[in-house]
Amino acid sequence: MEIDQTIIQLGTELDEWFNTNRATFESQDRAAQGTALLRGFELVKKLDRLKADGMAAFAGLLAQNESISSDERVASLLRGFEFAARLADVLHDELLYTDGENAVWRSMDAVVQALDKIGRGRVALEALFESPDARVRGSAAAYLIDLVPERAVPLLREIEQSEHANSAHFNAHWALLAWERERKSRFNYLSENRAQR
């Protein structure tokens, strides 16, 4: 089962747990409340394991040594970026887990910074514009809008119009807004933050 399906399943389990136990938490039955809380803790532990596994995978991806070719490293980073884009949106859309979503976005930032130092640089993300997944296309466009606005802007507009009330929609909207107001991509903001340190 893919990680996004695992998270969707976990989100469903959390919803069911909450709906099933709402009356229990409003009651005075301490034993039933304790049992319900134990099940809730099990679900939270599952989420923590998923997060830890994902973050460990990103750390391994970024720590790859120079023994692999530039092309292999770029391909690996692109796969990591694609995974992260899907994961960040699923964490937000299914679980409203913004801390996890933010941690994954920071990992995507690190992937893009690593890409920027090898091969064709971050423009390699342009290959993800062909992804069937709007989350992946939109995330790549958010980092590349300053390099290829002629492709990124229409792509982001299409996502903003076709997706509704989900992370892909909101991410496209904010990337376009930043571009229209300041002519900046997410990568530009990262570069500014590094320079200020």
Secondary structure as UniProt FT lines:
FT   HELIX           3..26
FT   HELIX           30..62
FT   TURN            66..67
FT   HELIX           70..95
FT   HELIX           98..116
FT   TURN            119..120
FT   HELIX           121..130
FT   HELIX           134..144
FT   TURN            145..147
FT   HELIX           149..162
FT   HELIX           167..182
FT   HELIX           186..196
//
